[in-house]
């Protein structure tokens, strides 16, 4: 009997300490966790998951851009030249569609720009919105779409686009300055952008 009492005494006297010691969670030290540190993130798995996520985030935009593909890059540059050097917007639209990457934000934006320059504002809007769906922070699309808004007489919407540009790249970037300059012109002024 005495032996039984002696053998059960450590279990009765020390279970809280044993449970705390086994609870682990690493890093201990009174962070105010009412549940003890057993709800902390285990040290070995957290950095591995974080690194995996970071690597994934870095790779995704790179793959999504398409510019690592020489054929895409060359085709995009040719379409870009067709737009900005030759002002042949209809041909550029065909060149951009031929790339097979209509949902790539740079491509969709240039298609929208080309339609705007051709005076097809409905199609232009579709493509600007498609570019922003692909990349909500595509600053050049916010700029071009803001100019579209001004041309449509939607100065309040253009002001919203200007605000979005400021949030993305600040007030010193070219996209902000050109849209701000366009907004300063009197309504009905022909824009050259």
N, C-alpha and C positions, 0 to 999 in steps of 0.2 A: 504494500500500500504506500509506504513511504517512497519506494522507488517509482511508483506510478505518479505520485504527486510531484516528485522531483523531475521526472521526464516531461510532464505537461507544463510545468512552471515556465520554462523559457518560451513556450508557444503563447501562453496567456500573457506573460509579462512583456514580450517583445514583438508582437505582430505589427504594431504600427511602424516601428523602426524598420522591420524587415520589409514591409510593403513600401515604405518611402525609399529605402535604399534600392529596392528592385524596380521602383517606378521609373527611374532613369529620366530620360528626356534630355540629358546632357545640358550643361551650361547653368544649371541650378540657380541659385542666388536670388531669391526673393523678388521676382518681377511683378509681384502682386497677383499672380495667377491663383484664383481661388481653388482650382482643381489640382494644384501641385504642378510640377513640370511634366507630368505624363502626357499632356496634350500638346507639347511643343513638337515642332517638326524634327524628325530624326536627322541628325547632321549628315550622314553619308548620302542619303537620297536627295536632299534638297539641292545641293550644288549640281549634281548630275542632271536633274530635271531642268534647272535654270539654264545650264549650259546648252542643253538640247533645245530649249525654247529659243535662246538667243541665236544659236546657229540657224535654226529654222527661219527666224525672222529676217536674218541677214540674207539668206539664200533666196527666199521667196520673191522679194522685189527684183532681185537680179534675174531670176528665171522669167519673171513676169514681164520684164522690160523688153525682151526679145533682141536687144542690141548686141548680145553676145553672139548672135547668129549673123555671120557676114552677109548672107543673102538678104536678110531682113534689113540690116543696117544700110546696105547699099541701096536697096529699094526705097527705104525711107528717105535717105539723102536725096535720091533722084526726085521723089515727090516733093520734098521740101524745096528743092531748086525750081521745080515746075511752078510752085506757088509763089515763092518770094523773088525769083529772078525773072521768070517769064510771065507771071500773072495769068497762067493758063489753069484756072481753077477746075474746070470740067475734066481736063486730062489728069490733074492731080488726084481728083476723087477716084478716077479709075485706077490710077497707080496705087493709091492707098488701099483700096479694096483688094487689089491683086496681092497684097502682102498677106492676106488671110488672117489678120490680127485686128479686126475692127473693134474689139473690146479693150485693146491696149490704149491707155489714156492719151498718149501722144498722137496716135493714129486717129482716134475718135475726135480729138480736139481739132486736128488739121482738116478733117472732113467737115466738121462744123464750121470752121473758119472759111473753107472754100465755098460751102453753100451760102454762108452769109455774104461773101463777096459777090456771089452770083445773084443775090437778092432773094434767095429761097429761105426765108426766115423760119418757116415751120421745120424744114429739114435741118437747118442749122441748130435750132433749139434741141431737136431730138439728139443730135450728135454731141452737143455740149453736155447735155444731161447724161448721156451714156459715158462720156469721159469722166464726169464727176462721180458717177456710180462706181466706176472702176477705181478711181482714186479721188476721194473727197478733198484731198489737199493739193490737187493739181493746180498750182497757182496760175499757170498760163491760161487754163480753161476758165478760171474765175475772172481773169482779166478780159479775155475775148468775149465771154458770156456777159460780162458787165458792159462792154462796148455794144453788144447786141441789145442789151436792155436800154441803153441810151438811145440807140437808133430807133427803138420801138416806142420811145417816149416814157419809159419806165425808170425815171430817175431815182425814185426811192429804192427800187430793186438794185439798180446800179450802185447805189450807196451801200446797200447790204453786201454786194459783191466786193466793194472796196474794203469794207470792214473785215470780211473773210480773208482777203489778201493780207491785210495788216496783221491778222492773227497768225497767218502762216509764215510770212517772211518779213514782216515789219513794214515801216513806212518809207524806208530808203530803197527798197528793191524796185527794179524797173517796172514790174507789173503794177505796183502800187502807184508809182509816179505817173505812168501813162494813163491809167484809169482816172486818177485824181485830176489830171490836166483836162481830160475829156469832159469830166463833170463840171469843170469850171467854165467851159464854153457855154454860150447861150443855147437854149433849146432850139433845135432845128438846124444847128450848124452841121455842115457836112464833115464827117470824120474821115481821116485819111488812114486810119489804122487797119 
